[in-house]
Amino acid sequence: MKAIEISHMTCDYGHGKGIFDISFTIDEGEVFGFLGPNGAGKTTTIRHLLGFIFAKEGNCSILGMDCGKQAATIQKKLGYIPGEINLWEEMSGMQFLKFMAKFRGMKDMGRCEELMERFELDPSGRIKKMSKGMKQKVGIVAAFMHDPQILILDEPSSGLDPLMQNVFVDLIQEEKMKGKSILMSSHMFEEVERTCDRIGIIKDGHIVCVEDAQTLRQSKKRRYQIRFANINEVVRFQQEGFYITAMHKHMVEVEIHKNLAKLIQTLSHYEVEDIDVTHQSLEEIFMQYYGGEHHGE
Ligand SMILES: Nc1ncnc2c1ncn2[C@@H]1O[C@H](COP(=O)(O)OP(=O)(O)OP(=O)(O)O)[C@@H](O)[C@H]1O
């Protein structure tokens, strides 16, 4: 059984807005990164999973339960961090966490206390007075404290400082080791790179790519900056048919995807003074998808 299954789901808000024919699945024990530019449809998809919106076309299920029909059971079971955390402002952080614990029938608050300590959260103050980062911490503790099997996290680390983002990444990695299934929307490429097994990219309401994170990492192009001994070598090298991305005096930059051996072999016939390499970042790869410039290389 799949942890999460979304099949041909459409929610048309009109004027090209919404989500259209969305399908993907998440396995048990898998961390799935859900990425896309602002307004792409991430939150709309997630709200269907929580049963806040009913799919007019298509359907979605969590652990075999229909997200529309069994929303109450699902909401009790899973861990959820909404994109915009609107907690009950008049409550203190602790009152809110106790309320959530009661809603879920939790007896033991040990995990809650452990998480508060990890995130250095003092929950005694009123939510109304808390900073965005503090509210986010309350949201994280509330989502993880009942040790749920499934976690749906909509931009979970927004508002956290870099130190706390690291604490959060460690937590995700630990949960993954425990076999949890996690759907995580994020704008933080580093966080995605460090945690996700598979990545789905949504743009204008359509899924444009679902890819193994390892495959995406391997598809990173490399750019080699080669400094030749003299300009004659540069002119000669230009005839070799490599994809040249920049040139400056005796330096030539070439972009290589797979055929590094060919470059090394070719350069053995040249007078080379220096060679340097830069790797394409995961962010650059995503930007190709976001901007629609990806040609499926
Ligand atoms: N209830 C609604 N009625 C009409 N349009 C809506 C409604 N909810 C969302 N939209 C529109 O649907 C599109 C998708 O919104 P959604 O919130 O799912 O995007 P998102 O990918 O989560 O974006 P962000 O990264 O900015 O949070 C947007 O253009 C949004 O304005």
The ligand as an SDF file (V2000), in Angstrom:
LIG
                    3D

 31 33  0  0  0  0  0  0  0  0999 V2000
   -9.8490   29.5040   -3.0050 N   0  0  0  0  0  0  0  0  0  0  0  0
   -9.2440   29.9620   -4.1100 C   0  0  0  0  0  0  0  0  0  0  0  0
   -9.9430   30.5840   -5.0870 N   0  0  0  0  0  0  0  0  0  0  0  0
   -9.3410   31.0220   -6.2010 C   0  0  0  0  0  0  0  0  0  0  0  0
   -8.0190   30.8840   -6.4730 N   0  0  0  0  0  0  0  0  0  0  0  0
   -7.2610   30.2730   -5.5510 C   0  0  0  0  0  0  0  0  0  0  0  0
   -7.8240   29.7840   -4.3160 C   0  0  0  0  0  0  0  0  0  0  0  0
   -6.8300   29.2060   -3.5940 N   0  0  0  0  0  0  0  0  0  0  0  0
   -5.6970   29.3470   -4.3320 C   0  0  0  0  0  0  0  0  0  0  0  0
   -5.9440   29.9800   -5.4950 N   0  0  0  0  0  0  0  0  0  0  0  0
   -4.9900   30.2700   -6.5750 C   0  0  0  0  0  0  0  0  0  0  0  0
   -4.5030   29.0170   -7.0760 O   0  0  0  0  0  0  0  0  0  0  0  0
   -3.0950   29.1010   -7.3550 C   0  0  0  0  0  0  0  0  0  0  0  0
   -2.3340   28.0600   -6.5610 C   0  0  0  0  0  0  0  0  0  0  0  0
   -2.2490   28.4780   -5.1970 O   0  0  0  0  0  0  0  0  0  0  0  0
   -1.4550   27.6740   -4.0730 P   0  0  0  0  0  0  0  0  0  0  0  0
   -1.6950   28.3860   -2.7770 O   0  0  0  0  0  0  0  0  0  0  0  0
   -1.8130   26.2340   -4.1520 O   0  0  0  0  0  0  0  0  0  0  0  0
    0.0570   27.8740   -4.5480 O   0  0  0  0  0  0  0  0  0  0  0  0
    1.4330   27.4570   -3.8390 P   0  0  0  0  0  0  0  0  0  0  0  0
    2.1820   26.6170   -4.8300 O   0  0  0  0  0  0  0  0  0  0  0  0
    1.1900   26.8590   -2.5070 O   0  0  0  0  0  0  0  0  0  0  0  0
    2.1690   28.8720   -3.6980 O   0  0  0  0  0  0  0  0  0  0  0  0
    3.1530   29.4980   -2.5730 P   0  0  0  0  0  0  0  0  0  0  0  0
    4.5190   28.9260   -2.8230 O   0  0  0  0  0  0  0  0  0  0  0  0
    3.0760   30.9500   -2.8960 O   0  0  0  0  0  0  0  0  0  0  0  0
    2.5850   29.1480   -1.2290 O   0  0  0  0  0  0  0  0  0  0  0  0
   -2.6820   30.5250   -7.0750 C   0  0  0  0  0  0  0  0  0  0  0  0
   -2.7130   31.2620   -8.2650 O   0  0  0  0  0  0  0  0  0  0  0  0
   -3.7580   31.0280   -6.0900 C   0  0  0  0  0  0  0  0  0  0  0  0
   -3.9320   32.4200   -6.2070 O   0  0  0  0  0  0  0  0  0  0  0  0
  1  2  1  0
  2  3  1  0
  2  7  2  0
  3  4  2  0
  4  5  1  0
  5  6  2  0
  6  7  1  0
  6 10  1  0
  7  8  1  0
  8  9  2  0
  9 10  1  0
 10 11  1  0
 11 12  1  0
 11 30  1  0
 12 13  1  0
 13 14  1  0
 13 28  1  0
 14 15  1  0
 15 16  1  0
 16 17  2  0
 16 18  1  0
 16 19  1  0
 19 20  1  0
 20 21  2  0
 20 22  1  0
 20 23  1  0
 23 24  1  0
 24 25  2  0
 24 26  1  0
 24 27  1  0
 28 29  1  0
 28 30  1  0
 30 31  1  0
M  END
$$$$
